[in-house]
């Protein structure tokens, strides 16, 4: 497993992280691990939503689509 070393953290931020860790009954390392995991999960979700972003346009036409109109006789 890889390690990360963070330098030059302001004391106020470090104190805040320690309070969060204590509040959540975790070590400082455990709290940082949790925060980093959540941040990476949010990034993954954002990337997935960008890939699945669909745009629909109302053309004003009213058609009823049937399965046969979309798929061939094999159903593919």
N, CA, C and O atoms as a GROMACS GRO file, in nm:
protein
  304
    1UNK      N    1   0.084  -0.118   0.000
    1UNK     CA    2   0.000   0.000   0.000
    1UNK      C    3   0.088   0.124   0.000
    1UNK      O    4   0.192   0.126   0.066
    2UNK      N    5   0.049   0.225  -0.072
    2UNK     CA    6   0.126   0.349  -0.083
    2UNK      C    7   0.104   0.438   0.038
    2UNK      O    8   0.007   0.422   0.111
    3UNK      N    9   0.195   0.530   0.056
    3UNK     CA   10   0.186   0.627   0.166
    3UNK      C   11   0.187   0.768   0.109
    3UNK      O   12   0.236   0.792  -0.001
    4UNK      N   13   0.132   0.860   0.187
    4UNK     CA   14   0.132   1.001   0.150
    4UNK      C   15   0.189   1.078   0.268
    4UNK      O   16   0.153   1.053   0.383
    5UNK      N   17   0.276   1.171   0.239
    5UNK     CA   18   0.333   1.258   0.342
    5UNK      C   19   0.290   1.400   0.308
    5UNK      O   20   0.317   1.449   0.198
    6UNK      N   21   0.223   1.467   0.401
    6UNK     CA   22   0.174   1.602   0.378
    6UNK      C   23   0.254   1.698   0.465
    6UNK      O   24   0.263   1.680   0.587
    7UNK      N   25   0.311   1.799   0.404
    7UNK     CA   26   0.393   1.896   0.477
    7UNK      C   27   0.320   2.029   0.489
    7UNK      O   28   0.228   2.060   0.413
    8UNK      N   29   0.365   2.107   0.584
    8UNK     CA   30   0.324   2.247   0.601
    8UNK      C   31   0.173   2.265   0.619
    8UNK      O   32   0.113   2.350   0.554
    9UNK      N   33   0.114   2.187   0.704
    9UNK     CA   34  -0.028   2.202   0.736
    9UNK      C   35  -0.041   2.307   0.846
    9UNK      O   36   0.027   2.299   0.948
   10UNK      N   37  -0.127   2.404   0.825
   10UNK     CA   38  -0.148   2.507   0.926
   10UNK      C   39  -0.207   2.444   1.051
   10UNK      O   40  -0.287   2.350   1.043
   11UNK      N   41  -0.167   2.495   1.166
   11UNK     CA   42  -0.207   2.438   1.294
   11UNK      C   43  -0.360   2.435   1.311
   11UNK      O   44  -0.414   2.341   1.369
   12UNK      N   45  -0.428   2.538   1.260
   12UNK     CA   46  -0.574   2.542   1.274
   12UNK      C   47  -0.641   2.426   1.199
   12UNK      O   48  -0.739   2.369   1.246
   13UNK      N   49  -0.586   2.390   1.082
   13UNK     CA   50  -0.642   2.279   1.005
   13UNK      C   51  -0.612   2.146   1.073
   13UNK      O   52  -0.698   2.058   1.078
   14UNK      N   53  -0.491   2.134   1.124
   14UNK     CA   54  -0.455   2.011   1.193
   14UNK      C   55  -0.540   1.992   1.318
   14UNK      O   56  -0.585   1.881   1.347
   15UNK      N   57  -0.563   2.100   1.392
   15UNK     CA   58  -0.648   2.093   1.511
   15UNK      C   59  -0.790   2.054   1.474
   15UNK      O   60  -0.853   1.974   1.544
   16UNK      N   61  -0.839   2.109   1.366
   16UNK     CA   62  -0.975   2.077   1.320
   16UNK      C   63  -0.986   1.930   1.280
   16UNK      O   64  -1.085   1.864   1.312
   17UNK      N   65  -0.885   1.880   1.210
   17UNK     CA   66  -0.886   1.739   1.170
   17UNK      C   67  -0.879   1.647   1.292
   17UNK      O   68  -0.944   1.542   1.294
   18UNK      N   69  -0.803   1.686   1.392
   18UNK     CA   70  -0.795   1.607   1.515
   18UNK      C   71  -0.929   1.605   1.587
   18UNK      O   72  -0.971   1.501   1.638
   19UNK      N   73  -0.998   1.720   1.591
   19UNK     CA   74  -1.131   1.724   1.653
   19UNK      C   75  -1.230   1.635   1.578
   19UNK      O   76  -1.308   1.563   1.640
   20UNK      N   77  -1.226   1.639   1.444
   20UNK     CA   78  -1.313   1.552   1.364
   20UNK      C   79  -1.284   1.405   1.392
   20UNK      O   80  -1.376   1.324   1.406
   21UNK      N   81  -1.157   1.371   1.401
   21UNK     CA   82  -1.119   1.232   1.428
   21UNK      C   83  -1.174   1.188   1.563
   21UNK      O   84  -1.229   1.078   1.576
   22UNK      N   85  -1.158   1.272   1.662
   22UNK     CA   86  -1.208   1.239   1.796
   22UNK      C   87  -1.361   1.225   1.795
   22UNK      O   88  -1.416   1.134   1.857
   23UNK      N   89  -1.428   1.316   1.725
   23UNK     CA   90  -1.574   1.314   1.717
   23UNK      C   91  -1.624   1.184   1.653
   23UNK      O   92  -1.727   1.131   1.693
   24UNK      N   93  -1.550   1.133   1.553
   24UNK     CA   94  -1.590   1.012   1.482
   24UNK      C   95  -1.525   0.886   1.537
   24UNK      O   96  -1.535   0.778   1.478
   25UNK      N   97  -1.458   0.900   1.652
   25UNK     CA   98  -1.393   0.786   1.720
   25UNK      C   99  -1.292   0.718   1.628
   25UNK      O  100  -1.288   0.595   1.618
   26UNK      N  101  -1.210   0.799   1.563
   26UNK     CA  102  -1.105   0.748   1.475
   26UNK      C  103  -0.973   0.814   1.511
   26UNK      O  104  -0.969   0.920   1.575
   27UNK      N  105  -0.866   0.751   1.470
   27UNK     CA  106  -0.734   0.815   1.480
   27UNK      C  107  -0.727   0.923   1.374
   27UNK      O  108  -0.811   0.929   1.284
   28UNK      N  109  -0.627   1.010   1.385
   28UNK     CA  110  -0.609   1.113   1.283
   28UNK      C  111  -0.586   1.048   1.147
   28UNK      O  112  -0.641   1.092   1.046
   29UNK      N  113  -0.505   0.944   1.145
   29UNK     CA  114  -0.481   0.873   1.019
   29UNK      C  115  -0.610   0.812   0.965
   29UNK      O  116  -0.635   0.817   0.845
   30UNK      N  117  -0.691   0.755   1.053
   30UNK     CA  118  -0.818   0.697   1.011
   30UNK      C  119  -0.912   0.802   0.954
   30UNK      O  120  -0.982   0.777   0.856
   31UNK      N  121  -0.915   0.918   1.017
   31UNK     CA  122  -1.000   1.028   0.969
   31UNK      C  123  -0.955   1.076   0.831
   31UNK      O  124  -1.037   1.099   0.742
   32UNK      N  125  -0.825   1.092   0.814
   32UNK     CA  126  -0.772   1.135   0.684
   32UNK      C  127  -0.799   1.031   0.577
   32UNK      O  128  -0.832   1.065   0.463
   33UNK      N  129  -0.786   0.906   0.613
   33UNK     CA  130  -0.815   0.797   0.518
   33UNK      C  131  -0.962   0.803   0.475
   33UNK      O  132  -0.993   0.789   0.356
   34UNK      N  133  -1.052   0.825   0.571
   34UNK     CA  134  -1.195   0.835   0.544
   34UNK      C  135  -1.224   0.954   0.450
   34UNK      O  136  -1.298   0.940   0.354
   35UNK      N  137  -1.165   1.069   0.480
   35UNK     CA  138  -1.186   1.189   0.400
   35UNK      C  139  -1.137   1.168   0.257
   35UNK      O  140  -1.206   1.206   0.162
   36UNK      N  141  -1.019   1.109   0.242
   36UNK     CA  142  -0.965   1.086   0.108
   36UNK      C  143  -1.049   0.985   0.030
   36UNK      O  144  -1.069   1.002  -0.090
   37UNK      N  145  -1.098   0.882   0.098
   37UNK     CA  146  -1.185   0.785   0.029
   37UNK      C  147  -1.312   0.853  -0.021
   37UNK      O  148  -1.352   0.831  -0.135
   38UNK      N  149  -1.374   0.935   0.064
   38UNK     CA  150  -1.498   1.002   0.023
   38UNK      C  151  -1.473   1.096  -0.093
   38UNK      O  152  -1.554   1.104  -0.185
   39UNK      N  153  -1.362   1.168  -0.090
   39UNK     CA  154  -1.330   1.260  -0.199
   39UNK      C  155  -1.312   1.184  -0.330
   39UNK      O  156  -1.358   1.230  -0.435
   40UNK      N  157  -1.245   1.070  -0.324
   40UNK     CA  158  -1.225   0.994  -0.448
   40UNK      C  159  -1.356   0.933  -0.496
   40UNK      O  160  -1.377   0.922  -0.617
   41UNK      N  161  -1.446   0.893  -0.404
   41UNK     CA  162  -1.577   0.842  -0.445
   41UNK      C  163  -1.660   0.950  -0.513
   41UNK      O  164  -1.728   0.923  -0.612
   42UNK      N  165  -1.654   1.073  -0.462
   42UNK     CA  166  -1.726   1.183  -0.525
   42UNK      C  167  -1.673   1.208  -0.665
   42UNK      O  168  -1.750   1.234  -0.758
   43UNK      N  169  -1.542   1.202  -0.681
   43UNK     CA  170  -1.482   1.221  -0.813
   43UNK      C  171  -1.529   1.112  -0.909
   43UNK      O  172  -1.561   1.141  -1.024
   44UNK      N  173  -1.533   0.989  -0.862
   44UNK     CA  174  -1.580   0.879  -0.947
   44UNK      C  175  -1.725   0.900  -0.988
   44UNK      O  176  -1.761   0.879  -1.104
   45UNK      N  177  -1.809   0.943  -0.894
   45UNK     CA  178  -1.951   0.966  -0.925
   45UNK      C  179  -1.967   1.078  -1.027
   45UNK      O  180  -2.048   1.068  -1.118
   46UNK      N  181  -1.889   1.185  -1.010
   46UNK     CA  182  -1.897   1.297  -1.106
   46UNK      C  183  -1.854   1.252  -1.244
   46UNK      O  184  -1.917   1.289  -1.343
   47UNK      N  185  -1.749   1.173  -1.253
   47UNK     CA  186  -1.702   1.125  -1.382
   47UNK      C  187  -1.804   1.033  -1.446
   47UNK      O  188  -1.824   1.036  -1.568
   48UNK      N  189  -1.870   0.950  -1.366
   48UNK     CA  190  -1.972   0.861  -1.421
   48UNK      C  191  -2.090   0.940  -1.472
   48UNK      O  192  -2.145   0.909  -1.578
   49UNK      N  193  -2.131   1.044  -1.398
   49UNK     CA  194  -2.247   1.121  -1.442
   49UNK      C  195  -2.215   1.198  -1.569
   49UNK      O  196  -2.304   1.220  -1.652
   50UNK      N  197  -2.089   1.241  -1.587
   50UNK     CA  198  -2.052   1.309  -1.710
   50UNK      C  199  -2.058   1.214  -1.828
   50UNK      O  200  -2.099   1.252  -1.938
   51UNK      N  201  -2.018   1.088  -1.806
   51UNK     CA  202  -2.021   0.990  -1.914
   51UNK      C  203  -2.164   0.954  -1.951
   51UNK      O  204  -2.191   0.919  -2.066
   52UNK      N  205  -2.256   0.961  -1.856
   52UNK     CA  206  -2.393   0.921  -1.880
   52UNK      C  207  -2.486   1.039  -1.907
   52UNK      O  208  -2.608   1.022  -1.906
   53UNK      N  209  -2.431   1.154  -1.929
   53UNK     CA  210  -2.511   1.273  -1.952
   53UNK      C  211  -2.581   1.263  -2.087
   53UNK      O  212  -2.516   1.267  -2.191
   54UNK      N  213  -2.712   1.249  -2.084
   54UNK     CA  214  -2.791   1.238  -2.207
   54UNK      C  215  -2.868   1.367  -2.229
   54UNK      O  216  -2.918   1.428  -2.135
   55UNK      N  217  -2.876   1.407  -2.353
   55UNK     CA  218  -2.952   1.527  -2.387
   55UNK      C  219  -3.065   1.484  -2.480
   55UNK      O  220  -3.041   1.419  -2.582
   56UNK      N  221  -3.186   1.518  -2.444
   56UNK     CA  222  -3.300   1.486  -2.530
   56UNK      C  223  -3.357   1.616  -2.586
   56UNK      O  224  -3.351   1.722  -2.524
   57UNK      N  225  -3.411   1.605  -2.705
   57UNK     CA  226  -3.467   1.721  -2.773
   57UNK      C  227  -3.609   1.687  -2.814
   57UNK      O  228  -3.634   1.581  -2.872
   58UNK      N  229  -3.701   1.776  -2.787
   58UNK     CA  230  -3.838   1.758  -2.829
   58UNK      C  231  -3.850   1.814  -2.971
   58UNK      O  232  -3.838   1.934  -2.994
   59UNK      N  233  -3.874   1.724  -3.066
   59UNK     CA  234  -3.881   1.767  -3.206
   59UNK      C  235  -4.022   1.811  -3.246
   59UNK      O  236  -4.043   1.864  -3.355
   60UNK      N  237  -4.118   1.788  -3.157
   60UNK     CA  238  -4.255   1.824  -3.188
   60UNK      C  239  -4.332   1.713  -3.256
   60UNK      O  240  -4.454   1.719  -3.266
   61UNK      N  241  -4.260   1.610  -3.302
   61UNK     CA  242  -4.326   1.496  -3.366
   61UNK      C  243  -4.377   1.399  -3.260
   61UNK      O  244  -4.317   1.385  -3.154
   62UNK      N  245  -4.487   1.334  -3.290
   62UNK     CA  246  -4.542   1.236  -3.196
   62UNK      C  247  -4.542   1.101  -3.264
   62UNK      O  248  -4.627   1.071  -3.348
   63UNK      N  249  -4.446   1.020  -3.228
   63UNK     CA  250  -4.434   0.884  -3.281
   63UNK      C  251  -4.445   0.785  -3.167
   63UNK      O  252  -4.402   0.812  -3.055
   64UNK      N  253  -4.503   0.672  -3.195
   64UNK     CA  254  -4.505   0.562  -3.100
   64UNK      C  255  -4.405   0.459  -3.149
   64UNK      O  256  -4.424   0.397  -3.254
   65UNK      N  257  -4.300   0.441  -3.075
   65UNK     CA  258  -4.197   0.346  -3.114
   65UNK      C  259  -4.234   0.209  -3.061
   65UNK      O  260  -4.281   0.194  -2.948
   66UNK      N  261  -4.213   0.110  -3.143
   66UNK     CA  262  -4.237  -0.029  -3.105
   66UNK      C  263  -4.105  -0.103  -3.109
   66UNK      O  264  -4.011  -0.063  -3.179
   67UNK      N  265  -4.098  -0.210  -3.035
   67UNK     CA  266  -3.976  -0.291  -3.031
   67UNK      C  267  -3.930  -0.330  -3.172
   67UNK      O  268  -3.811  -0.327  -3.202
   68UNK      N  269  -4.024  -0.366  -3.256
   68UNK     CA  270  -3.992  -0.408  -3.392
   68UNK      C  271  -3.929  -0.296  -3.475
   68UNK      O  272  -3.853  -0.322  -3.568
   69UNK      N  273  -3.961  -0.171  -3.440
   69UNK     CA  274  -3.903  -0.057  -3.511
   69UNK      C  275  -3.755  -0.038  -3.478
   69UNK      O  276  -3.678   0.016  -3.557
   70UNK      N  277  -3.717  -0.084  -3.360
   70UNK     CA  278  -3.580  -0.063  -3.313
   70UNK      C  279  -3.493  -0.185  -3.338
   70UNK      O  280  -3.378  -0.173  -3.382
   71UNK      N  281  -3.547  -0.304  -3.310
   71UNK     CA  282  -3.469  -0.427  -3.321
   71UNK      C  283  -3.510  -0.508  -3.444
   71UNK      O  284  -3.623  -0.496  -3.492
   72UNK      N  285  -3.417  -0.589  -3.494
   72UNK     CA  286  -3.450  -0.674  -3.609
   72UNK      C  287  -3.526  -0.798  -3.561
   72UNK      O  288  -3.565  -0.806  -3.445
   73UNK      N  289  -3.545  -0.893  -3.648
   73UNK     CA  290  -3.625  -1.012  -3.618
   73UNK      C  291  -3.562  -1.096  -3.506
   73UNK      O  292  -3.634  -1.167  -3.435
   74UNK      N  293  -3.431  -1.090  -3.489
   74UNK     CA  294  -3.365  -1.166  -3.384
   74UNK      C  295  -3.380  -1.099  -3.246
   74UNK      O  296  -3.344  -1.158  -3.145
   75UNK      N  297  -3.431  -0.980  -3.242
   75UNK     CA  298  -3.446  -0.906  -3.117
   75UNK      C  299  -3.318  -0.839  -3.072
   75UNK      O  300  -3.302  -0.806  -2.955
   76UNK      N  301  -3.225  -0.818  -3.167
   76UNK     CA  302  -3.098  -0.753  -3.132
   76UNK      C  303  -3.086  -0.617  -3.195
   76UNK      O  304  -2.986  -0.549  -3.177
   0.00000   0.00000   0.00000
